[in-house]
Amino acid sequence: MKNMKTFIALTAAAAMVAASSSMVFADPVAKEDVKVGIIYIGDENEGYTAAHMAGIDAMQEALGLSDDQIIEKTTIGENEDCADAAFDLADQGCQIVFANSFGHENFLMEAAPEYEDVQFCHATGYQAASSGLANMHNYFTNIYEARYVSGVVAGLKLNAMIEAGDITAEEAKIGYVGAYPYAEVISGFTSFYLGAKSQCPSVTMTVKYTNSWASFDLEKECADALISDGCVLIGQHADTTGAPTACQAAGVPCVGYNVSMIETAPDYALTSSANNWGVYYTHAVQCILDGTDLEVDWTAGFDQGAVDITPLNDAAIVEGTAEKVEEVKAGLADGSIRVFDTSAFTVNGETLTDDYRKEGLDIAYVSDGYFHESEFGSAPAFDMIIDGITAVVE
C-alpha cells in the first residue's frame, strides 16, 4: 500500500500544511520514542480502511518509523469497543491516537480527558472545536473535490453514449449507491453530480442508501436496482466492490471510491475518487516529533495532494478525458473552479444567496458565489438535495 506517495512527495506535502498555531503544547518527542495508535472501523478488505492503512504506511515510510512504533486495531465498531481501544492505546504509550470512522468520535472523547498528554484525532467528525478538550482534533480531506473530478469523467462518458446513440440526452441518468443520508455522503454525491453536469447538462441522478458503510451484498443489490430503474452509469459512496461487480455483469460504466475498481470491472470501471491520508498522518505525527500544536480541524484537497482520482481505465474512458481531468484538477487547486458554485445548481428551484444559513447555525456558508464546504470545520456540511437529484430513503 506504500505506492500512494513517495517519501519526497509526502514530506513536501506535509510541510505545506501549516499548523493553526505556532504554540508548543508539549516537549518534542524523539523519533525512536514515538508511538502511534490507529483505530479502524474495518480492515484491509474494506476500501475505506485500506486507504487509511495506506496513509499510515506512507507516514511510517516518510518519517522512518519502525513497525513496533505503530499499533493498529482493526474492525473496531462504533461502540464501547472503540473507547476500550483508545484507552488501551494510550496505556501502551501512544502519544497520538487516530480513529477513522464517524461513529468513533464520542468514544474517543471519553478517553481524551483521561489522557491529557495524548493527542486524539478523529476522521470525519465535528465535535472537537466545541468539546473544550485541548487534545481532541478532527480531520478530513476535501474528498468532494475528487468526487467532482470523477463526475467530470462520468459526464464525458455520458456525452459519448449520447453521441453514439446508445442513450438519448433525457436518458442520461446516473445511479448512486450511498451509505447513509449524512452530510458526508450528500456532499459527496452532490459533488459527483455537479462534476457530471458540468459536462453533460441533461444528467439526472437517483441515490439509494444501503445504511451500511461496507456491505458487498447491499451495495450490489442497490446497484442492480438502480440499473433496473434505468440508470446508465453508477457511482458510489460505499466501501466494497459490490456496485462495480453489478456493473461489470450488466455492462454499465461505474465510478468507485477509495481504491481502483478496474480489477473488479475491467471493462466498465472509469476511475475512483480517493484520499491520500498519508498527507495528514505525516503532518500530525511530525507535530508530535516537533512538539508543535495540532489544528483542531484539518482539511486539504488537490492543493496539497490530499485527494486524487485513481488511474483512468483506458478500456472504458472517453478520448480526451485525461486532458480534461488535469484541467479541472488545476482549477480546483488554484481556486478558479468551485465545486459548489451557486450558479450551477438550485434547491427547490431557488439559488442559494449570501443570506443562506444552515438551521441552528449563524455561519455564512454562502459568499462570493459559492458554498464554502469544509471551510468552517473539517467535516462536510453540505446536506441539501439539489434539483436534478432524487434521494430514495427507505
C-alpha positions in Angstrom: 0.0 0.0 0.0 3.0 2.3 0.1 2.8 3.3 -3.6 0.3 6.2 -3.0 3.1 8.7 -2.3 6.9 8.6 -2.4 8.9 9.7 0.6 9.7 13.0 -1.0 6.2 13.8 -2.1 4.7 13.0 1.2 7.2 15.0 3.2 6.8 18.0 0.9 3.0 17.9 1.0 3.0 17.6 4.8 5.4 20.6 5.0 2.8 22.7 3.1 0.2 22.1 5.8 0.5 25.0 8.3 -0.4 24.4 11.9 -3.2 26.5 13.3 -0.8 27.9 15.9 2.9 28.0 16.5 2.4 27.4 20.2 4.3 24.5 21.7 1.9 22.1 23.5 4.4 19.6 24.7 8.1 18.8 24.6 9.3 17.3 21.3 9.4 13.5 21.2 12.5 11.8 19.9 11.7 9.8 16.8 12.8 6.5 18.4 10.4 7.1 21.3 7.2 8.0 19.4 4.3 5.6 19.3 1.3 5.9 17.1 -2.1 4.2 17.6 -4.8 3.8 15.0 -8.4 2.5 15.4 -10.0 1.3 12.2 -13.7 0.6 11.5 -12.7 -2.2 9.1 -9.6 -4.0 7.8 -7.6 -4.3 4.6 -10.5 -6.0 2.9 -12.7 -2.8 3.0 -11.7 0.1 0.8 -12.1 3.0 3.2 -9.9 1.4 5.9 -7.5 0.1 3.3 -7.0 3.7 2.2 -6.3 4.8 5.8 -3.9 1.9 6.2 -2.1 3.1 3.1 -1.8 6.5 4.7 -0.3 5.1 7.9 2.2 3.1 5.8 3.1 6.2 3.9 3.6 8.2 7.1 5.7 5.4 8.5 7.9 5.4 5.5 8.2 9.2 5.3 9.2 9.5 8.9 11.3 6.4 9.2 9.4 4.7 12.0 9.7 1.0 12.8 6.8 -1.5 12.8 6.8 -1.7 16.6 6.1 2.1 16.8 2.7 1.6 15.0 -0.1 -0.1 16.9 -3.2 -0.8 14.7 -6.5 -2.1 15.9 -8.9 -3.3 13.1 -12.6 -4.0 12.9 -13.4 -1.8 15.9 -17.1 -1.0 16.0 -18.8 2.3 16.7 -19.5 1.3 20.3 -17.7 1.0 23.6 -15.1 -1.2 21.9 -13.7 2.0 20.5 -13.4 3.6 23.9 -11.6 0.4 25.2 -9.3 0.5 22.2 -8.4 4.2 22.8 -7.7 3.6 26.5 -5.5 0.6 25.6 -3.5 2.5 23.0 -2.9 5.3 25.5 -1.9 2.8 28.2 0.6 1.3 25.7 2.3 4.7 25.5 1.0 6.1 22.2 1.4 9.9 22.2 -1.2 10.2 19.4 -4.2 8.1 18.6 -6.3 8.2 15.4 -9.8 6.8 14.7 -11.2 6.7 11.2 -15.0 6.3 11.4 -17.8 8.8 12.1 -19.3 6.9 15.0 -15.9 6.6 16.8 -15.9 10.3 17.8 -17.9 10.1 21.1 -15.8 7.2 22.3 -12.5 9.0 21.6 -13.9 11.9 23.6 -14.3 9.5 26.6 -10.6 8.8 26.5 -9.3 12.3 25.8 -10.0 13.8 29.3 -8.3 10.8 31.0 -5.0 11.2 28.9 -4.3 14.9 28.6 -0.9 14.3 27.2 -2.1 12.1 24.4 -3.5 13.7 21.2 -6.7 12.1 19.9 -7.5 12.7 16.2 -10.8 11.7 14.6 -11.6 11.5 10.9 -15.0 12.8 9.6 -16.1 14.2 12.9 -17.2 17.7 14.0 -17.2 18.0 17.8 -13.5 18.7 18.6 -13.9 22.5 18.4 -16.9 22.6 20.8 -15.6 19.9 23.1 -13.4 22.1 25.2 -10.7 19.4 25.0 -7.3 20.7 24.0 -6.1 17.3 22.9 -9.1 16.5 20.7 -8.9 17.0 16.9 -10.9 16.4 13.8 -9.5 15.8 10.3 -10.9 15.1 6.9 -9.9 15.7 3.3 -11.7 17.7 0.6 -12.7 14.5 -1.0 -15.6 16.3 -2.6 -13.1 17.8 -5.0 -12.0 14.4 -6.2 -15.6 13.3 -6.4 -16.3 16.3 -8.7 -13.4 15.3 -10.9 -14.7 11.7 -11.1 -18.0 13.2 -12.0 -16.4 15.0 -14.9 -15.1 11.7 -16.1 -18.6 10.3 -15.9 -20.1 13.2 -17.7 -17.8 12.8 -20.6 -18.7 9.2 -20.8 -22.4 10.1 -20.8 -21.8 12.5 -23.7 -20.1 9.8 -25.7 -23.0 7.4 -25.0 -25.4 10.1 -26.3 -23.4 10.8 -29.4 -23.1 7.1 -30.2 -26.9 6.8 -30.0 -26.7 4.4 -27.0 -29.0 6.7 -25.0 -30.8 9.9 -25.5 -29.9 13.1 -23.6 -33.0 12.6 -21.5 -31.8 9.1 -20.6 -28.5 10.3 -19.1 -29.5 9.1 -15.7 -26.8 8.2 -13.1 -27.4 5.9 -10.1 -25.5 6.4 -6.9 -25.0 3.8 -4.1 -24.8 5.8 -0.9 -24.0 4.6 2.6 -26.1 6.8 5.0 -28.1 10.0 4.5 -25.3 12.0 6.3 -23.8 15.3 5.1 -20.6 13.5 4.2 -22.4 11.3 1.8 -24.8 14.1 0.5 -21.9 16.4 -0.1 -20.1 13.7 -1.9 -22.8 12.6 -4.3 -23.7 16.3 -4.9 -20.1 16.9 -5.9 -20.1 13.9 -8.2 -23.3 15.0 -9.8 -22.2 18.6 -10.3 -19.0 17.3 -12.0 -21.0 15.2 -14.4 -23.5 18.0 -15.0 -20.6 20.4 -15.9 -20.0 18.2 -18.9 -23.5 16.7 -19.6 -26.1 19.3 -18.7 -29.1 16.9 -19.1 -27.9 14.4 -16.5 -30.1 13.4 -13.5 -29.3 11.2 -10.6 -31.0 8.8 -8.3 -29.5 7.8 -4.9 -30.2 4.7 -2.9 -28.8 4.2 0.6 -27.5 0.9 2.0 -27.5 2.2 5.6 -24.1 0.5 6.0 -20.6 1.7 5.4 -19.5 -1.6 4.0 -21.8 -4.4 2.7 -21.0 -6.1 -0.6 -24.5 -7.7 -0.8 -26.4 -4.4 -0.1 -24.2 -2.4 -2.4 -24.6 -4.9 -5.2 -28.3 -5.1 -4.6 -28.6 -1.2 -4.7 -26.6 -1.1 -7.9 -28.7 -3.8 -9.5 -31.9 -1.9 -8.5 -30.7 1.4 -9.9 -29.7 -0.3 -13.2 -33.1 -1.9 -13.4 -34.6 1.6 -12.9 -32.9 2.9 -16.0 -29.6 4.2 -14.6 -26.9 4.0 -17.3 -23.9 4.8 -15.0 -23.3 4.1 -11.4 -21.3 6.0 -8.7 -20.8 5.1 -5.1 -20.0 6.2 -1.6 -19.7 2.7 -0.3 -16.7 0.7 0.6 -16.8 -2.6 -1.2 -16.7 -3.9 -4.8 -20.4 -4.7 -4.7 -21.5 -2.0 -7.1 -18.7 -2.5 -9.6 -19.4 -6.2 -9.6 -23.0 -5.5 -10.6 -21.9 -3.0 -13.3 -19.5 -5.4 -14.9 -22.2 -8.1 -15.1 -24.7 -5.6 -16.5 -22.4 -3.8 -18.9 -22.8 -0.4 -17.2 -20.0 2.1 -16.6 -19.1 2.9 -13.0 -17.1 5.2 -10.7 -15.7 3.8 -7.4 -14.4 5.1 -4.2 -11.2 4.7 -2.2 -9.5 2.2 -4.5 -9.3 1.4 -8.2 -12.2 -0.8 -9.3 -10.6 -1.8 -12.6 -9.7 -5.3 -11.4 -13.4 -5.8 -10.4 -14.9 -4.2 -13.5 -12.2 -4.2 -16.1 -14.5 -3.2 -19.0 -16.6 -0.6 -17.2 -14.8 1.0 -14.2 -13.8 4.5 -15.3 -11.9 5.7 -12.1 -12.4 6.2 -8.4 -12.2 9.2 -6.1 -9.6 8.6 -3.5 -8.0 10.1 -0.4 -4.3 10.3 0.3 -4.5 10.1 4.1 -0.7 10.0 4.3 -0.6 13.8 4.0 -2.4 14.2 7.3 -0.8 11.3 9.1 2.7 12.5 8.2 1.8 16.1 9.3 0.2 15.0 12.6 3.0 12.7 13.7 5.6 15.3 12.6 3.8 17.7 15.0 4.4 15.2 17.9 8.0 14.9 16.9 8.4 18.7 16.8 6.3 19.4 19.9 4.1 21.8 17.9 0.4 22.4 18.1 -2.1 20.3 16.0 -5.1 22.0 14.4 -8.5 21.5 16.0 -9.8 21.0 12.4 -7.7 20.0 9.5 -8.6 19.5 5.8 -6.9 19.8 2.4 -7.6 18.9 -1.2 -5.8 18.9 -4.5 -3.8 22.0 -3.4 -1.8 19.8 -1.0 -2.2 16.4 -2.7 -4.6 15.1 -0.1 -7.1 13.8 -2.7 -7.0 12.5 -6.2 -8.6 10.0 -8.5 -7.2 6.6 -9.2 -5.7 5.8 -12.7 -8.1 6.2 -15.6 -9.2 3.0 -17.3 -8.2 3.3 -20.9 -10.6 0.5 -21.8 -13.6 2.5 -20.6 -13.0 6.2 -20.6 -13.6 8.7 -23.5 -10.8 10.1 -25.6 -9.7 13.5 -24.1 -10.7 12.5 -20.6 -7.1 12.7 -19.2 -6.6 16.2 -20.5 -9.9 17.4 -19.1 -9.1 15.9 -15.7 -5.8 17.7 -15.5 -7.5 21.0 -16.4 -10.2 20.6 -13.7 -7.7 19.4 -11.1 -5.6 22.5 -11.7 -8.7 24.7 -11.4 -9.7 23.2 -8.1 -6.2 23.5 -6.8 -5.9 27.2 -7.6 -9.5 28.1 -6.7 -10.6 29.1 -10.2 -13.2 26.2 -10.1 -15.5 26.0 -7.1 -17.4 22.7 -6.7 -20.4 24.3 -5.1 -20.7 27.3 -7.4 -24.2 28.5 -6.6 -24.8 29.4 -10.3 -24.5 25.7 -11.2 -27.4 24.4 -9.1 -30.7 25.2 -7.4 -32.6 23.9 -4.4 -36.3 23.7 -4.8 -35.9 26.0 -7.8 -34.1 28.6 -5.8 -30.5 29.7 -6.0 -28.6 30.0 -2.7 -27.8 33.5 -1.7 -25.4 35.2 0.7 -28.0 35.3 3.4 -28.2 31.5 3.5 -27.8 29.9 6.9 -27.9 26.3 8.0 -30.6 25.7 10.5 -29.3 26.5 14.0 -26.0 27.9 12.8 -25.2 31.5 12.2 -22.4 30.8 9.7 -22.3 32.4 6.3 -21.7 29.3 4.3 -22.5 31.1 1.0 -20.5 34.0 -0.1 -18.6 35.1 -3.2 -20.9 32.9 -5.3 -20.2 29.5 -3.7 -21.0 27.3 -0.7 -17.8 27.2 1.4 -17.7 23.5 2.1 -15.3 22.3 4.8 -14.0 25.9 5.4 -15.7 26.3 8.9 -14.8 22.8 10.1 -13.2 19.8 8.5 -16.3 17.7 8.3 -18.6 18.2 5.3 -21.5 20.5 5.8 -23.4 20.5 2.5 -26.6 18.5 3.3 -29.2 19.8 0.8 -30.7 17.7 -2.0 -30.3 19.9 -5.1 -32.6 19.9 -8.1 -31.8 17.0 -10.5 -31.1 14.5 -7.7 -33.6 12.2 -6.2 -32.6 10.5 -2.9 -34.6 7.4 -2.0 -34.8 7.0 1.8 -36.3 3.6 2.8 
